[in-house]
Amino acid sequence: MTIKEAENHLLYEVKERVCYITLNRPDKMNAMSWELRQDLYGLLKRAERDTEVGCIVIRGAGRTFSAGYDLSSERPSPNFPTEGYAGKQYDDMAGLYAHNLIDGWWLIWDLMKPVIAQVHGFCLAGASELASMCDIMFVAEDSQIGYPAVRAISTPDANYFPWKMSMNAAKYYALTGRPVSGKQAVELGWATKSFPAEQLEESVFEEAKALASIQPDLLACSKRSVNRAYEVMGIRTAMNVGADWMAISTHRETEPQFGEIVQEQGLKAALLWRDGNFGDYSAAPKEPR
């Protein structure tokens, strides 16, 4: 692969009409900061304009796809624009943060070229939004996909659950935040195909190369044909209402609990408090070495 551009936190490269955009913060489990998200949108639009690109693959460097949005305790938070939004009171009312995230994922939806998520390791919370809003989601069989934030922080920013699985499954996973393996995600209809972890890279490349061999104007027509059907069924309205509910859910009386535990006892203690009753994520039994 010839690397055309290496950003501090993103890589852009093209191989046989397949464009790879790689989340490149392996030391932070590829947590998605505000800056990374803006640059990701820019590279997606660049790939859309590139006549040498037939389809796009988003993947993660290192041992995981992404742990989600960058919620590190640094101040100012890397998860928000440095200049802030239009003011806290207005932001609280309008849910600007959640709607900003949704707008980014609609960019993928509206892109003329198909976008594939290549998921390995963890794909949690905001990262599951990114992967789920891609056109195709290929996953490693042993990857872990879930939305643990619904246990303590808020409802999802992008409520993709009703659009990716049955009603029973959507309610269960949206309410509990339980993780599923890549193999289980395919069975639920959440993901497209799963592959053994050691075969993921090559298998996705073969799939993407075949997809990219189709004329781009025909691919664009096919993608929009399917998208318009979901829009007629109300996906845009439903997702935007979901962002409103995310903003509302941050005004619960119990909302500060997670953050208070982080401040008083540290993040590890807060995660154990969140996950203890479920026995997964931070509370999962440790595998013997």
N, C-alpha and C positions, 0 to 999 in steps of 0.2 A: 504494500500500500504506500502511496505517496502522500505524505501529510502536506496539505496545502496551507493549512493555517493551524497554529497551536495557541489557543488562548490560555490564560492562566488556569481556567477552570473548565474549558471545553476544548475538544479536538474536532477538527473538520477534515475529513478525508474521503476520497472517492476511489472505488475499485470496480471496474467493469460496469459502470452506470449505477452502481449502488453507493449512495452517500451515507457515510457513517458520521453521526454526531455523538461524541462520547462525553458523558458527564465525568469530569476529571478532577474530583476532589476525594481520592481514595482514603486519605487520612481522616476525612470527615464523613466517611461512608456516603460520599457524593450527595451530602445534604444540599438542598436547592435554596440558595440565597436569592435575594431580590436581583442582585447583579447577574448571577448565573441565569436566572429566568429571562431577563431582558436580552441577554446575549444569545440564549437559546432561540428565542423568537426571531432574532435577526439572522441567525444561521439557517433557520428553517426557510425564511424568505429568500435567502441567498441560494439555497438548494433548489427552491422552486424556480428561480430565474436561470439556473445553470442548465444549459442545453445538453450537457454531458451526464446529467443525473436523471434516472428513470424512477427511482423510489428512494426513500430515506429510512435509515435504521437509527433509532436512538438506543444507546446502551450505556452501561456504567463501567468505569475502570476499577480494577482491584477486585475485592471479594464480594461486592454487592452491587445491585443496580442502583438503589438509593434508599436511604432511611427516611426520606420525606423532606419537608420544609426545614430550613435551618433555624432551629429554635434554641440555639446556644445562648448562654446568659450574657454574652457581650453586649455592651451598650455604647452607641446605639445598636439596636438589633439588626443583624445582617439580613433579616427576613423582610425588612421594610425599606422603602426609598429613604435616602438620607434626608431629603427635604420634607418627609412626612406626607400626609394626605391633606385634605382641606381643613383640618382642625378636628380635634378629638370628638367634639359633640356632633359635628356633621358626619364624621366617619361612623360613629356609633349608630346614628340614625340610618345612614344609607348603606352600611356594610361595604364600604369601598374596598377594603382588603379582600373580602371574599369575591366580590364581583371583578376585581382586577385579576384574580387567579382564573376565574371562569373565562374572562376575555382572552387570556393567554391560551387556554385549552381550545377555545373556539377557533383560534388561529390554525391549530392543527386540523380541526374539522373542516375548515374552509380552504385549506391548502389544495392546490390543483393536483399535487402528486401524493400518492399513498405513503403513509408513515407507519413504520413497523416498530413496536417496542420489543427489544431483546432483553428479557428479564432473567437475571440470575441472583442468587443470594437473597437478600431482603428487598422487598418492594412494599414500603409501608406508607400509610396515610397519604400525604401529598404526592408521593412517588406512585402510589397506586392510581391516583387521579391522572397523572401524566400517562402512565401505561394504558389505562382504561380508555382514555380519550384518543389514543392512537387508533388507526384504522384496523390494524392487525396486531395481535399480542402473542408472541412466541416466548415460551418460558422453559427454564430448566425444570426437570421433574421435581427436584428437591428444593426449588425456590420457595420462599415464604412470603405470602401476599396477604395484607390485612390492613385494618384501619383502627388501631388501638386507641386513637385519640377520642373516639366516641364514648369511652368509659369514664373520661374525666375532664375533657377540655371543651369539646363542642361537637355538633353534628358536622358531617363532611362539608367542605367548601364546594366540592363538585359532587352532587349526589347521583353518581352513576349507577348505583346498585339496582334500581328498578329497571334499568335499561340493559343490564348485562346478565340477568339471571331471573329465575322464577320468583313470584311474589313471596313464597315461603322462604326461599333462600335469601332474597333481598332483605327481608325483615330480620332474619336471624343474624346475618353478618353485619348489617348496618346497626343493629342494636347491641350486639355483643363485641364487635371488633375482633372476633376470632380469626386467627390466621388459617390459610389453606395452603397446601403445597401446590406447586405448579401443575402437577398431575390432577389434583382435585379441582383446580381452577378450570381446567379444560372440561372436566365432567360437568361442572356447573354452568358452562357456557360463558364464563368470565374471560377465559383465555382461548386462543385459537388452536394451538398445538403445543405439546410439550415434548422435550427431547432429553435424553440423559445429559447431565451437566457437561460432561467432557465432549459431547457432540453438538452442543448448542451453537457455538460460533460457526462451524462449517455448515450445519444444517440450515441456519438462518440465512447464511450467504447464498446457498443454493436456491432457497425459496425466493429470496430478494432478487437474485440475478434473473431468475425466470420471470418474475413479475416485471422487472425493469425492461425486459425484452419486448413487452407490449408497447405499441405506439402511445406516447404520452397523452395525445388528445383523446384517444379512446379510454385510457385509464381515467382521465379527468371526467369524462362523461359517465363512466360506470360508477365512480365514487360519488358524484353529485346525484346520480339517480337514486342510489341507496340512501344518501343523506337526506334528500328531499322527502322520502317516504317517512323517515323518522321525524322530520320537522313537521309534517302533516299530523303525525301522532302526538306532537307537542313536546318533543325533547328540549327545545330551546327554552320554552316557558317553564317547564318543570325544573330544569337545571338552574335557571335564574331564581326561581322561587326557593330552591334548595339553598342558594347562596344567601337569600334573605333569612331563612331559618338558621343558617350558621351564625349570622350576626345576632339574631335574637337569642340564640342559645348561649351566647357569651355573657348575657345579662342575668343568668340564673343566680339565685341566692347562694348556691353551692359552688359556683364557678371558680372562686378564688382558692379552693382547697388544694388543688394540685400545685399551684404556684407557691402557696404558703409552705407546703411540705418541702418543695425544692429549696426555698430560702432558708428554712430552719434546719433541714436535715440533709439536703443535697438531692441531686437528681436521681441517684440510685434508689434512695428510700422512697421517693415519689413514684418511681416506676414499679417498685415492689408493692406499694400501696394500691396502685392502679390494677396490677396484673395478678395479685396474690390469689384472689378467689377463682381465677381462671386457670392458673397453673401453666401459663404460656408466656411468650416473650421473655421479659426479665425474670419471671418466676418459674420458667421452665426448668426441669431437672437438668443438671449439667451432665453431659456425656462424659464417661470415663476416658481419660487420655491414654 
